[in-house]
Amino acid sequence: MKTTARIFSLLTHPCLLPFYGSMIAVECSYIGELALIFKLFICGGFLFFAGVLPAIFRLLLRFFLRKKKDDGGFHQTELFFYATMLLFCCLFASRLNLPMWFQNYTTGAFVAAIITSIINYCGWRISIYMTSFGALWALTYFMRTALLSIPLGVLIVLILTTGATATARMLLDKNNLWQISAGLLCGFLCTLLLPILQLTLIAIFQ
Protein backbone atom coordinates (compact mmCIF):
# COMPACT_ATOMS: atom_id res chain seq x y z
CA MET A 1 0.00 0.00 0.00
CA LYS A 2 2.79 2.44 0.88
CA THR A 3 4.56 1.68 -2.40
CA THR A 4 1.42 2.70 -4.28
CA ALA A 5 1.16 5.82 -2.12
CA ARG A 6 4.76 6.76 -2.94
CA ILE A 7 4.17 6.31 -6.67
CA PHE A 8 1.01 8.40 -6.50
CA SER A 9 2.79 11.10 -4.49
CA LEU A 10 5.48 11.23 -7.16
CA LEU A 11 2.92 11.63 -9.96
CA THR A 12 1.14 14.43 -8.08
CA HIS A 13 4.27 16.13 -6.77
CA PRO A 14 3.92 19.91 -6.27
CA CYS A 15 6.62 20.42 -8.90
CA LEU A 16 4.30 18.85 -11.49
CA LEU A 17 1.00 20.48 -10.51
CA PRO A 18 1.73 23.91 -12.10
CA PHE A 19 2.49 22.03 -15.31
CA TYR A 20 -0.83 20.18 -15.04
CA GLY A 21 -2.53 23.50 -14.35
CA SER A 22 -0.99 25.04 -17.46
CA MET A 23 -2.29 22.13 -19.55
CA ILE A 24 -5.81 22.60 -18.17
CA ALA A 25 -5.64 26.34 -18.82
CA VAL A 26 -4.33 25.89 -22.36
CA GLU A 27 -6.66 23.11 -23.48
CA CYS A 28 -9.84 24.43 -21.81
CA SER A 29 -9.63 28.02 -23.03
CA TYR A 30 -9.09 30.00 -26.21
CA ILE A 31 -5.34 29.55 -25.70
CA GLY A 32 -5.89 26.11 -27.19
CA GLU A 33 -6.54 27.77 -30.54
CA LEU A 34 -2.89 28.79 -30.78
CA ALA A 35 -0.40 26.83 -32.84
CA LEU A 36 0.97 23.68 -31.22
CA ILE A 37 4.46 25.17 -30.87
CA PHE A 38 3.13 28.03 -28.73
CA LYS A 39 1.10 25.68 -26.52
CA LEU A 40 4.18 23.51 -26.00
CA PHE A 41 6.20 26.62 -25.18
CA ILE A 42 3.71 27.72 -22.50
CA CYS A 43 3.37 24.30 -20.85
CA GLY A 44 7.08 23.58 -21.26
CA GLY A 45 7.95 26.84 -19.53
CA PHE A 46 5.91 25.88 -16.47
CA LEU A 47 7.41 22.41 -16.45
CA PHE A 48 10.91 23.88 -16.65
CA PHE A 49 10.56 26.53 -13.93
CA ALA A 50 8.32 24.66 -11.45
CA GLY A 51 9.43 21.10 -12.22
CA VAL A 52 12.86 20.66 -13.75
CA LEU A 53 14.78 23.36 -11.89
CA PRO A 54 13.49 22.43 -8.39
CA ALA A 55 14.28 18.77 -9.13
CA ILE A 56 17.85 19.64 -10.16
CA PHE A 57 18.24 21.85 -7.09
CA ARG A 58 17.03 19.01 -4.85
CA LEU A 59 19.53 16.56 -6.35
CA LEU A 60 22.42 19.02 -6.05
CA LEU A 61 21.49 19.90 -2.48
CA ARG A 62 21.35 16.27 -1.42
CA PHE A 63 24.62 15.52 -3.23
CA PHE A 64 26.70 18.31 -1.71
CA LEU A 65 25.23 18.00 1.79
CA ARG A 66 24.97 14.23 1.93
CA LYS A 67 27.63 13.91 4.64
CA LYS A 68 25.99 16.41 6.94
CA LYS A 69 23.32 15.63 9.47
CA ASP A 70 19.80 16.11 8.14
CA ASP A 71 18.28 18.43 10.72
CA GLY A 72 15.09 19.06 8.80
CA GLY A 73 16.47 22.11 7.04
CA PHE A 74 16.68 20.40 3.68
CA HIS A 75 12.94 20.39 3.30
CA GLN A 76 12.70 24.08 4.15
CA THR A 77 15.42 25.04 1.68
CA GLU A 78 13.82 23.03 -1.11
CA LEU A 79 10.41 24.49 -0.37
CA PHE A 80 11.73 28.04 -0.45
CA PHE A 81 13.49 27.38 -3.77
CA TYR A 82 10.27 25.91 -5.15
CA ALA A 83 8.37 29.04 -4.12
CA THR A 84 11.05 31.14 -5.84
CA MET A 85 10.56 29.17 -9.04
CA LEU A 86 6.83 29.84 -8.84
CA LEU A 87 7.72 33.52 -8.90
CA PHE A 88 9.50 32.89 -12.20
CA CYS A 89 6.30 31.22 -13.41
CA CYS A 90 4.46 34.44 -12.55
CA LEU A 91 6.94 36.50 -14.55
CA PHE A 92 6.77 33.99 -17.39
CA ALA A 93 2.96 34.22 -17.55
CA SER A 94 3.09 38.01 -17.38
CA ARG A 95 5.76 38.22 -20.07
CA LEU A 96 3.65 36.12 -22.43
CA ASN A 97 0.64 38.33 -21.63
CA LEU A 98 -1.45 35.30 -20.72
CA PRO A 99 -5.06 35.89 -19.54
CA MET A 100 -5.41 37.64 -16.20
CA TRP A 101 -7.17 34.66 -14.62
CA PHE A 102 -4.12 32.54 -15.49
CA GLN A 103 -1.75 35.14 -14.05
CA ASN A 104 -3.87 35.26 -10.89
CA TYR A 105 -3.40 31.50 -10.56
CA THR A 106 0.39 31.68 -10.86
CA THR A 107 0.67 34.61 -8.46
CA GLY A 108 -1.67 33.00 -5.96
CA ALA A 109 0.26 29.73 -6.09
CA PHE A 110 3.46 31.66 -5.37
CA VAL A 111 1.94 33.51 -2.40
CA ALA A 112 0.46 30.27 -1.04
CA ALA A 113 3.85 28.53 -1.29
CA ILE A 114 5.53 31.39 0.57
CA ILE A 115 2.93 31.26 3.36
CA THR A 116 3.32 27.48 3.54
CA SER A 117 7.10 27.91 3.82
CA ILE A 118 6.69 30.37 6.70
CA ILE A 119 4.20 28.17 8.56
CA ASN A 120 6.42 25.10 8.11
CA TYR A 121 9.44 27.07 9.31
CA CYS A 122 7.49 27.95 12.46
CA GLY A 123 7.10 24.26 13.21
CA TRP A 124 3.70 23.17 11.85
CA ARG A 125 4.30 21.20 8.67
CA ILE A 126 1.22 21.73 6.52
CA SER A 127 1.07 19.91 3.20
CA ILE A 128 2.63 21.68 0.21
CA TYR A 129 0.97 18.98 -1.90
CA MET A 130 -2.47 20.15 -0.79
CA THR A 131 -1.44 23.80 -1.08
CA SER A 132 -0.68 23.16 -4.74
CA PHE A 133 -3.99 21.37 -5.21
CA GLY A 134 -5.82 24.25 -3.53
CA ALA A 135 -4.29 26.69 -6.01
CA LEU A 136 -5.29 24.35 -8.85
CA TRP A 137 -8.88 24.33 -7.63
CA ALA A 138 -8.81 28.14 -7.53
CA LEU A 139 -7.71 28.06 -11.18
CA THR A 140 -10.83 26.09 -12.11
CA TYR A 141 -12.92 28.67 -10.25
CA PHE A 142 -11.26 31.52 -12.16
CA MET A 143 -11.91 29.74 -15.43
CA ARG A 144 -15.58 29.22 -14.56
CA THR A 145 -16.00 32.91 -13.68
CA ALA A 146 -14.40 33.73 -17.04
CA LEU A 147 -17.22 31.69 -18.63
CA LEU A 148 -14.84 28.99 -19.82
CA SER A 149 -16.08 25.43 -20.10
CA ILE A 150 -14.12 22.83 -18.16
CA PRO A 151 -14.90 19.24 -19.22
CA LEU A 152 -16.66 17.22 -16.56
CA GLY A 153 -14.01 14.52 -16.91
CA VAL A 154 -11.30 17.00 -15.89
CA LEU A 155 -13.21 17.95 -12.74
CA ILE A 156 -13.84 14.31 -11.83
CA VAL A 157 -10.15 13.46 -12.27
CA LEU A 158 -9.20 16.49 -10.18
CA ILE A 159 -11.58 15.47 -7.37
CA LEU A 160 -10.33 11.88 -7.32
CA THR A 161 -6.68 12.94 -7.55
CA THR A 162 -7.03 15.42 -4.71
CA GLY A 163 -8.59 12.83 -2.43
CA ALA A 164 -6.13 10.10 -3.41
CA THR A 165 -3.12 12.37 -2.85
CA ALA A 166 -4.40 13.43 0.58
CA THR A 167 -4.85 9.77 1.49
CA ALA A 168 -1.38 8.91 0.20
CA ARG A 169 0.29 11.64 2.27
CA MET A 170 -1.44 10.37 5.42
CA LEU A 171 -0.56 6.73 4.66
CA LEU A 172 3.08 7.77 4.33
CA ASP A 173 2.85 9.59 7.70
CA LYS A 174 3.92 12.85 6.08
CA ASN A 175 0.90 14.87 7.21
CA ASN A 176 -2.18 14.44 9.34
CA LEU A 177 -5.75 15.37 8.46
CA TRP A 178 -5.46 18.88 9.91
CA GLN A 179 -2.26 19.61 7.99
CA ILE A 180 -3.86 18.28 4.80
CA SER A 181 -6.93 20.47 5.29
CA ALA A 182 -4.86 23.54 6.18
CA GLY A 183 -2.74 23.14 3.07
CA LEU A 184 -5.78 22.82 0.80
CA LEU A 185 -7.43 25.88 2.32
CA CYS A 186 -4.20 27.88 2.19
CA GLY A 187 -3.70 27.22 -1.50
CA PHE A 188 -7.33 27.85 -2.44
CA LEU A 189 -7.94 30.97 -0.34
CA CYS A 190 -4.60 32.64 -1.12
CA THR A 191 -5.13 32.19 -4.84
CA LEU A 192 -8.81 33.12 -4.71
CA LEU A 193 -8.51 36.20 -2.49
CA LEU A 194 -5.38 37.69 -4.06
CA PRO A 195 -7.21 39.33 -7.01
CA ILE A 196 -9.76 40.79 -4.58
CA LEU A 197 -6.93 42.23 -2.47
CA GLN A 198 -5.28 43.68 -5.57
CA LEU A 199 -8.50 45.40 -6.68
CA THR A 200 -9.06 46.73 -3.17
CA LEU A 201 -5.57 48.26 -3.00
CA ILE A 202 -5.98 49.79 -6.46
CA ALA A 203 -9.29 51.35 -5.40
CA ILE A 204 -7.76 52.72 -2.20
CA PHE A 205 -4.71 54.32 -3.77
CA GLN A 206 -6.35 55.70 -6.90
N, C-alpha and C positions, 0 to 999 in steps of 0.2 A: 504493500500500500504506500509506504513512504517513497519507494522508488518512483511510482507513478506520480506522487505529489511533487517530487523533485523535477521530473520531466515537465510536468505542467507548469511549475513555477518558472522553469527556464523559458518555456514558450510564451509565457505572459510576463516576462521580466519588464520592469519599468523602462529599461533602455529600448525595448521594442514597441511599447504602447504608443509613443508619439508617432512612430512610423505607421502603426495600424490606424491611428487617428487621421494621419495625412491621407491614407488610402480611402478611408470612409469619406473624408471631405472632398477628395478629388472625384471619386466615382459617383457620389450622390449629390453633386451640384453641377452647375454649368462649367466648372473647371474641367469636367470630364470631356467637354467638347473641344478642348485643346488638342494639339498634335501629341502623339504618343511620347515623343522625345521630351516635351515640356512636362508632361505628367510624370515621367520617369525622373526628370531633374528635380521636381518638387519633392516627390516621395523619397528619392535617393538622398536629397539634402537632409531631410529629417532623420533618415537612417544613419547617415554619416555623423551628424552632430550629436544626436541623442543616443545612438547605438554603438557605432564603431569606435568613436573616440573614447567614451567612458570605458568600453571593454579593454581597449589598449592601455588606458591609464591604470585600470585595475590589475592587469597582468604585470605591468612595469612596477607598480607599487608593491605587489606581492613578491616580485623577483628581487628587488633591491632591499627590501626590508624583511626578507624571509628568515634571517638569523636573529631578528629582534623579537622580543616578547610581544605577543599580540594582546594589547591592553584594551582592546575595544575601539581604539582610535582609527583603525583601518576603515571601519564601516562609515564613520563620520567623515573622513577625508574623501572617500569615494562618493558619498552622498552629496557633499558640497560641490565636488567636481561635476557630478551629474546635473545639479541645479545650474551650475555655470554654463554647461552645454545647452540647457534649455533656454538660457538667455540668448545664445547664438541662434537657436531656432526662432526666437522672437525676431531677432534682427534679420534673419533669413526671410521670414514671412513678410516682414515690413518692406524689405528691399525688393521683393518680387511683387509688391503691391497686391498681395492676396486679399480676399474679402475680409472686412472688418471682423465678422464673426469668427473667422479662422485665426486672425491675429489675437482676438480676445482669448481664444483657447490656448494659444501658445504662451501668452503673457500670464494667464491665470495658472497654467501648469507650472511655470517658473516660480511664481509667488508661492504657490502651494508647496513646492519642493523646498523652498527656502524656509518656510514656516515649519515644515516637517523636520528639516535639519536642526532648527533651533530647539524644537520640542525634544527631539532625540538627544541633542547635546545636553539638555537639562535633566535627562535621566529617564524619560518615559518614551520607550521606543515604539512609536506608532508606525503603522505599515506604510512604507513608501509605495508598495504594490497597490494598495487600496487608494492611496492619494492619487496615483496615476489613473486608476480606473474612475475615480470621482471626477477628475478633469475631463476624461473621455465622455462620461455621461453628460457633463455640462456642454460639451461640444454638440452632442445630439440635441440638446435643448436649444442651443443657439441656432442650429440648422432648422429646427422646427419653427422657431420664431421668425426665421427668414423665409418661411413658406417653402422650404425644400423638402422633398419627399425622401424619407429614409425607408428602404425596403424592410418589410416586417421580419424577414429572415435575419437581417443584420441586427435588429433589436433583440431577437430571440437569442442569437449567438452571444451578444453582449451580456444579456442577463445570465445565461448559463455560465459563461466564462467568468463573470464577476463572482458568482457564487462558488464555482469550482476553485477559483484561485484563493478565495478567502478560506475555504475548507482546507486547501493544500497548505497554506501558511500555518494554520492551527495544528494540522497533523504533524508538521515538521517542527512544532514547538517554537516557531519564530515570533508569533504574536498571539495574543489572546483575543477574545471576542470584542472587548472594549477597545483595544488598539486597532483592530480591523475596522470597527465602526467609526472610530475617530479619524482614521486615515481617509476613509471614503467620504465622510462629511467635510473634512478639510479640503480635499481636492475639489469636491463639487461646489462648496460654498465660496471658496476663494476664487475659482474660475467664474462662477455665476455672478458674484457680487462686485467683481473688479470693474466691469463696464459701468455699473451703477455708480460706483465711487468716482470713477473718472468723470462722468457726466456731472456729478454733484460738484466736484472741484472746479470744473470748467464754469458752471453756473455761478459759483461763488466768486471767482476771481475775474469774471468778465466785467 
